[in-house]
Amino acid sequence: MRTAYALTLLSNTGVAFSSILIPLLSRDLGLSFFQLGLVVMGYGLASALSYFLFGRLSDSLGRRTVFVRLGFLLCFPAFLLQVLMGGFPSLLLVRTLAGFCLGIGTFPLLAYLSGLPRYESRVWLFAGFTSLGWAVGYLGAGLLPTYEAAFLLSSLFFLTGFLLSLSLPEVGVRRKRSFSSLEVIRRNSRTYLHYLLRHTGAQCVWTVFPLYLVELGASKGWVGLLYALNCGLQFVIMAAFSRVRGPLDDRLLVRTGLLLSTVTFLAYSLATSYLHILPVQPVLAVAWSTLYVGSLLHLLRRNLEKATSTSLLGSTMSVAGVIGPFLGGAVSELFGLRAVMLTAFLLNLTATLLAAREES
């Protein structure tokens, strides 16, 4: 299933090439922190809707590859339009469109892999190639001379992915014609709540993190390198876990990820130089690897509606991508960028304590 891993790599490389530059572009265009929060919020809301809608359709129709291909096909023009962004209205419109198109094929592709033998090791690799794509995109975006070059290259990754997806064979799916989305949400509500708290805090940070790094003295190249280090280490960690024989305790993985996320954001708040961020990135890499894959395994093991349950996790992350940027933008406007890191720490601490209490 190398094709599926290649598609994951291409998709996330394309996303990362543009995402890391949006805060810097907004600064150059004179947008306020609040306007930047609205742009990221539009992207998150659109992707949340799209993840849920097409994940549910994939389960209802028993089809995977058609949504994967459609997603790549529509992402090509959507991400190409980013070269035309020249102010707040165009940033908001184009990024919202990009978020919706991205959500079409993401979780049908994960559900595709979950229908194959030894799917648990494949989930680790799916998540690993997701992180590798972000690492390549972050590093590459920091090296390109212009925003337009990064946005153009971003769209070409999706075009390549569409052409490659044409060779992806369909797999058999246990189709569930009628099911309640509310029942899926109720069944997995604790997982979604932990994620909502954790990722709201994270999105508070990622909305302004490039600006925080620059404030700490980092160049654009260092910004890309620090992002890439985190994601590159995630790939190594997830690839190593994929070789572990026997099932892993998904709840232990989730609790570990929440605790280490809390430590990460506390360390961010204490940094006085961008070099202080460097030793924290491996901790963040372990945190995300265990939290994300632990949550995916938890959902895939307990739900027949695999695309729906995992897409709702993606929607939860995107809803956090709606709340987090607004909160991060407001906090940074009122109290400064360091206060955003402390806000993320408190939200992650709450999620960690809730998970520990539920387990006990």
C-alpha positions as CSV (number, residue, x, y, z in Angstrom):
1,M,0.0,0.0,0.0
2,R,2.9,2.3,-0.8
3,T,0.5,4.4,-3.0
4,A,-1.7,5.3,0.0
5,Y,1.4,6.3,2.0
6,A,2.6,8.4,-0.9
7,L,-0.7,10.1,-1.1
8,T,-0.6,10.9,2.6
9,L,2.9,12.4,2.1
10,L,1.9,14.5,-0.9
11,S,-1.2,15.8,0.8
12,N,0.4,16.9,4.0
13,T,3.4,18.4,2.2
14,G,1.1,20.5,0.2
15,V,-0.8,21.7,3.3
16,A,2.4,22.5,5.2
17,F,4.0,24.5,2.4
18,S,1.2,27.0,2.7
19,S,0.0,26.8,6.4
20,I,3.3,27.9,8.0
21,L,3.5,31.0,5.8
22,I,-0.1,32.3,6.5
23,P,0.8,34.1,9.7
24,L,3.9,35.6,8.1
25,L,2.0,36.7,5.0
26,S,-0.8,38.2,7.2
27,R,1.8,40.3,9.0
28,D,3.3,41.5,5.8
29,L,-0.2,42.5,4.5
30,G,-0.9,44.4,7.7
31,L,-3.5,42.1,9.2
32,S,-4.2,42.3,12.9
33,F,-3.9,39.3,15.2
34,F,-7.7,39.2,15.3
35,Q,-8.0,39.1,11.5
36,L,-5.4,36.4,11.4
37,G,-7.5,34.4,13.9
38,L,-10.5,34.8,11.7
39,V,-8.6,33.5,8.6
40,V,-7.4,30.4,10.5
41,M,-10.9,30.0,12.0
42,G,-12.5,30.0,8.5
43,Y,-10.1,27.3,7.4
44,G,-10.8,25.2,10.5
45,L,-14.6,25.5,10.3
46,A,-14.7,24.5,6.6
47,S,-12.4,21.5,7.2
48,A,-14.5,20.4,10.2
49,L,-17.7,20.4,8.1
50,S,-16.0,18.6,5.2
51,Y,-14.3,15.9,7.4
52,F,-17.6,14.9,8.9
53,L,-19.7,15.2,5.7
54,F,-17.4,13.1,3.5
55,G,-16.4,10.7,6.3
56,R,-20.1,9.8,6.8
57,L,-20.7,9.6,3.1
58,S,-17.8,7.2,2.7
59,D,-19.2,4.9,5.4
60,S,-22.8,5.1,4.1
61,L,-21.9,4.4,0.4
62,G,-19.1,1.9,1.2
63,R,-16.7,3.8,-1.0
64,R,-13.2,5.1,-0.2
65,T,-11.2,5.8,-3.4
66,V,-13.8,8.1,-5.1
67,F,-13.5,10.6,-2.2
68,V,-9.7,10.3,-2.1
69,R,-9.5,11.2,-5.8
70,L,-12.1,14.0,-5.6
71,G,-10.3,15.6,-2.6
72,F,-6.9,15.7,-4.5
73,L,-8.6,17.0,-7.7
74,L,-10.3,19.9,-5.9
75,C,-7.4,20.8,-3.7
76,F,-5.2,21.5,-6.8
77,P,-7.1,24.7,-7.9
78,A,-8.1,25.6,-4.3
79,F,-4.5,25.8,-3.1
80,L,-3.3,27.4,-6.4
81,L,-5.7,30.3,-5.7
82,Q,-3.5,31.2,-2.8
83,V,-1.1,33.0,-5.1
84,L,-3.8,35.6,-5.6
85,M,-4.3,36.4,-1.9
86,G,-3.6,40.1,-1.3
87,G,-5.6,41.2,1.7
88,F,-7.9,40.1,4.5
89,P,-11.0,39.3,2.3
90,S,-9.1,37.1,-0.2
91,L,-7.1,35.4,2.6
92,L,-10.4,34.5,4.3
93,L,-12.1,33.3,1.2
94,V,-9.3,31.2,-0.3
95,R,-8.2,29.6,2.9
96,T,-11.8,28.6,3.7
97,L,-12.1,27.0,0.3
98,A,-8.8,25.2,0.8
99,G,-9.9,23.8,4.2
100,F,-13.2,22.4,2.7
101,C,-11.5,20.7,-0.2
102,L,-8.8,19.2,2.1
103,G,-11.4,17.5,4.2
104,I,-12.9,15.5,1.4
105,G,-10.4,12.6,1.1
106,T,-8.4,12.7,4.3
107,F,-10.4,10.2,6.5
108,P,-11.7,8.0,3.6
109,L,-8.0,7.4,3.0
110,L,-7.4,6.4,6.6
111,A,-10.5,4.2,6.5
112,Y,-9.2,2.6,3.3
113,L,-6.0,1.5,5.2
114,S,-8.0,0.3,8.2
115,G,-9.7,-2.2,5.9
116,L,-6.4,-4.0,5.1
117,P,-4.7,-6.8,7.0
118,R,-2.4,-5.6,9.9
119,Y,-4.1,-2.3,9.8
120,E,-2.8,-1.1,13.2
121,S,0.8,-0.9,11.9
122,R,-0.5,0.8,8.8
123,V,-2.2,3.5,11.0
124,W,1.2,4.2,12.6
125,L,2.7,4.6,9.1
126,F,-0.3,6.7,7.9
127,A,0.3,9.1,10.8
128,G,4.1,8.9,10.3
129,F,3.9,9.9,6.6
130,T,1.5,12.7,7.6
131,S,4.2,14.1,9.9
132,L,6.9,13.6,7.3
133,G,4.8,15.6,4.8
134,W,4.6,18.4,7.3
135,A,8.4,18.2,7.9
136,V,9.2,18.4,4.2
137,G,6.7,21.3,3.7
138,Y,7.9,23.3,6.7
139,L,11.5,23.0,5.7
140,G,10.9,23.6,2.1
141,A,8.7,26.7,2.7
142,G,11.5,28.2,4.8
143,L,13.9,27.9,1.9
144,L,11.7,29.2,-1.0
145,P,12.3,32.9,-1.9
146,T,8.6,34.0,-2.2
147,Y,5.2,33.2,-0.9
148,E,3.9,32.7,-4.5
149,A,6.6,30.0,-5.1
150,A,5.5,28.1,-2.0
151,F,1.8,28.3,-2.9
152,L,2.4,27.2,-6.5
153,L,4.4,24.2,-5.3
154,S,1.8,23.4,-2.7
155,S,-0.9,23.0,-5.4
156,L,1.4,20.9,-7.6
157,F,1.7,18.3,-4.8
158,F,-2.1,17.9,-4.9
159,L,-2.1,17.5,-8.7
160,T,0.6,14.8,-8.4
161,G,-1.5,13.1,-5.7
162,F,-4.6,13.1,-7.9
163,L,-2.7,11.4,-10.8
164,L,-1.2,8.9,-8.4
165,S,-4.6,8.2,-6.8
166,L,-6.0,6.9,-10.1
167,S,-3.9,3.7,-9.5
168,L,-5.4,3.1,-6.1
169,P,-7.6,0.0,-6.1
170,E,-10.9,-0.1,-4.2
171,V,-11.1,-2.3,-1.1
172,G,-14.1,-4.2,0.4
173,V,-15.9,-2.2,3.0
174,R,-18.4,-3.5,5.7
175,R,-21.1,-1.1,4.8
176,K,-23.5,0.3,7.4
177,R,-26.4,1.8,5.4
178,S,-28.1,3.5,8.4
179,F,-26.5,4.8,11.5
180,S,-26.8,7.7,13.9
181,S,-24.0,10.2,13.9
182,L,-25.1,11.3,17.4
183,E,-24.7,7.8,18.6
184,V,-21.1,7.7,17.2
185,I,-20.4,11.0,19.0
186,R,-21.9,9.8,22.3
187,R,-20.0,6.6,22.2
188,N,-16.6,8.4,21.7
189,S,-17.4,11.6,23.5
190,R,-14.5,11.4,26.0
191,T,-12.0,11.0,23.3
192,Y,-13.4,14.0,21.4
193,L,-13.5,16.1,24.6
194,H,-9.8,15.4,25.4
195,Y,-8.9,16.3,21.9
196,L,-11.0,19.5,21.9
197,L,-9.2,20.8,25.0
198,R,-5.7,19.7,23.9
199,H,-6.1,21.0,20.3
200,T,-7.7,24.3,21.2
201,G,-4.6,25.0,23.3
202,A,-2.4,23.9,20.5
203,Q,-4.2,26.0,17.9
204,C,-3.9,29.0,20.2
205,V,-0.1,28.5,19.9
206,W,0.2,27.5,16.2
207,T,-1.8,30.5,15.0
208,V,1.0,32.9,16.3
209,F,3.9,30.5,16.8
210,P,5.9,31.7,13.8
211,L,5.5,35.2,15.2
212,Y,6.6,34.1,18.7
213,L,9.7,32.4,17.3
214,V,10.6,35.6,15.3
215,E,10.0,37.6,18.5
216,L,12.5,35.2,20.2
217,G,15.1,36.0,17.5
218,A,14.5,33.2,14.9
219,S,14.9,33.8,11.2
220,K,12.4,32.4,8.6
221,G,14.8,29.6,8.0
222,W,14.9,28.7,11.7
223,V,11.1,28.9,11.9
224,G,10.9,26.2,9.2
225,L,13.7,24.2,10.8
226,L,12.0,24.1,14.2
227,Y,8.7,23.0,12.7
228,A,10.4,20.4,10.5
229,L,12.4,19.0,13.5
230,N,9.2,18.2,15.4
231,C,7.5,16.6,12.4
232,G,10.6,14.7,11.3
233,L,11.0,13.2,14.7
234,Q,7.3,12.2,14.7
235,F,7.9,10.2,11.5
236,V,10.8,8.4,13.1
237,I,8.8,7.6,16.3
238,M,5.7,6.4,14.4
239,A,7.8,4.3,12.0
240,A,9.4,2.7,15.1
241,F,6.1,2.0,16.7
242,S,4.7,0.4,13.5
243,R,7.3,-2.4,14.0
244,V,6.1,-3.2,17.5
245,R,4.4,-6.6,17.6
246,G,1.2,-7.1,19.5
247,P,-1.5,-4.5,20.3
248,L,-0.6,-1.4,22.3
249,D,-2.7,0.1,25.1
250,D,-4.4,3.0,23.2
251,R,-5.6,4.6,26.5
252,L,-2.1,4.7,27.9
253,L,-0.8,6.2,24.6
254,V,-3.5,8.9,24.9
255,R,-2.7,9.8,28.5
256,T,1.0,9.9,27.7
257,G,0.4,12.3,24.8
258,L,-1.7,14.6,26.9
259,L,0.8,14.8,29.7
260,L,3.8,15.5,27.4
261,S,1.7,18.1,25.6
262,T,1.2,19.9,28.9
263,V,5.0,19.8,29.5
264,T,5.6,21.1,26.0
265,F,3.5,24.2,26.3
266,L,4.8,25.1,29.7
267,A,8.3,24.9,28.4
268,Y,7.3,27.2,25.4
269,S,6.0,29.8,27.9
270,L,9.4,29.9,29.7
271,A,11.6,30.3,26.6
272,T,13.6,33.5,26.3
273,S,15.4,32.5,23.0
274,Y,14.3,30.5,20.0
275,L,17.2,28.1,20.8
276,H,15.3,27.2,24.0
277,I,12.6,25.7,21.8
278,L,15.0,23.3,20.2
279,P,15.2,20.7,23.0
280,V,11.4,20.9,23.5
281,Q,10.6,19.7,20.0
282,P,11.4,16.0,20.7
283,V,9.0,16.1,23.6
284,L,6.3,17.5,21.4
285,A,7.1,14.8,18.8
286,V,6.5,12.0,21.3
287,A,3.4,13.8,22.7
288,W,1.7,14.1,19.3
289,S,2.8,10.6,18.1
290,T,1.3,8.8,21.1
291,L,-1.8,11.0,21.4
292,Y,-2.8,11.0,17.7
293,V,-2.2,7.4,16.9
294,G,-3.5,6.3,20.3
295,S,-6.8,8.1,19.6
296,L,-7.1,6.7,16.1
297,L,-6.5,3.1,17.3
298,H,-9.1,3.6,20.1
299,L,-11.7,4.7,17.5
300,L,-10.9,2.1,14.9
301,R,-11.0,-0.7,17.4
302,R,-14.4,0.3,18.8
303,N,-16.4,1.5,15.8
304,L,-17.7,-0.1,12.7
305,E,-18.2,3.4,11.3
306,K,-14.5,3.8,10.8
307,A,-14.5,6.8,8.5
308,T,-17.2,8.6,10.5
309,S,-15.6,8.1,13.9
310,T,-12.2,9.1,12.8
311,S,-13.5,12.0,10.7
312,L,-15.3,13.3,13.8
313,L,-11.9,13.3,15.5
314,G,-10.6,15.4,12.5
315,S,-13.7,17.6,12.9
316,T,-13.0,18.0,16.6
317,M,-9.5,19.1,15.7
318,S,-10.9,21.5,13.2
319,V,-13.4,22.9,15.6
320,A,-10.5,23.5,17.9
321,G,-9.0,25.2,14.9
322,V,-12.0,27.6,15.0
323,I,-11.9,28.3,18.7
324,G,-8.1,28.2,19.2
325,P,-7.2,30.9,16.6
326,F,-9.9,33.3,18.0
327,L,-8.7,32.7,21.5
328,G,-5.0,32.9,20.6
329,G,-5.6,36.1,18.6
330,A,-7.5,37.7,21.5
331,V,-5.1,36.7,24.2
332,S,-2.1,37.9,22.1
333,E,-3.8,41.2,21.4
334,L,-4.5,41.8,25.1
335,F,-1.6,40.2,26.9
336,G,1.1,39.3,24.4
337,L,2.4,36.2,22.7
338,R,3.8,34.5,25.9
339,A,0.4,34.5,27.4
340,V,-0.8,32.4,24.6
341,M,1.7,29.7,25.6
342,L,0.4,29.8,29.1
343,T,-3.2,29.5,27.9
344,A,-2.3,26.3,26.0
345,F,-0.6,24.9,29.0
346,L,-3.7,25.4,31.2
347,L,-6.0,23.8,28.6
348,N,-3.7,20.8,28.2
349,L,-3.4,20.4,31.9
350,T,-7.2,20.3,32.2
351,A,-7.4,17.5,29.5
352,T,-4.6,15.6,31.2
353,L,-6.4,15.7,34.6
354,L,-9.7,14.7,33.1
355,A,-8.2,11.7,31.3
356,A,-6.4,10.6,34.5
357,R,-9.6,10.9,36.6
358,E,-11.6,8.9,34.1
359,E,-9.1,6.1,34.1
360,S,-8.9,5.9,37.9
